[in-house]
Amino acid sequence: MPAAEGWALCESLLPLIGCDMQLTAPVLAIMAALAAMTGRLDAATELIASARQITTDFDLPRTRILLSQYHGLVLLLAGQPAQAAAELLATARMLPPGHAAALAFGVLSARAALLAGDTAAAVAAMEWRPGAAQPPDASDDPHYLGLWYGTAARLAALDHDDAAARAWAAAAVRAAGATDNLWSSADALVDLAWIHSYHGDEPAAQRELDAARRQFARKGATRGAELAPRWASQAGPREAAPG
């Protein structure tokens, strides 16, 4: 769903849910993410703060955990990937080890850490073991599959496991492309562009980056399209990820 349509839907829901704060907080958080996607960062910051305050005022710890994914995205789009990684990792650690949500928040944190240039934090967040990473089951949620494969591809490249890096980056694009989530698809294409850039294939990197920016544009995510070149060019020196 394009960001503008999502925003309109959220606005239409707010009067219907009235004083139900357990529903209001997530709607405000989604609106924060949508505002950030479209570059309205001040509005996004205010909305996510309001949503989080509701969870404090009304003692809604489970809802607070749910909001973390949107808070992390707002921070990422505000150009604060390290803070996003810390927020997402803190949430992962609130959950039982091995819980599906804990794993997802860990991977989200790892990807944000990589975008911040902090490989060690990414390794810790994802509990990455070079050469021993086990991909999720193919029946898992395709959004998670896309996220895991894209993040793992970057880490594999840093481990000099080029075959896995290329295979997993392609798998990320396939998994995310099988969904109707334009943001997930764009993210996976950005990761594939990074892999191509890392291996010195700039024409291929530019091709995938252009495809990612088209997906962000379809989403109406102008801020994502703006940041995509930075996210796709974080290759840096070929140094192995710490084991």
Order of alpha helices (4+ residues) and beta strands (2+ residues): alpha-alpha-alpha-alpha-alpha-alpha-alpha-alpha-alpha-alpha-alpha-alpha
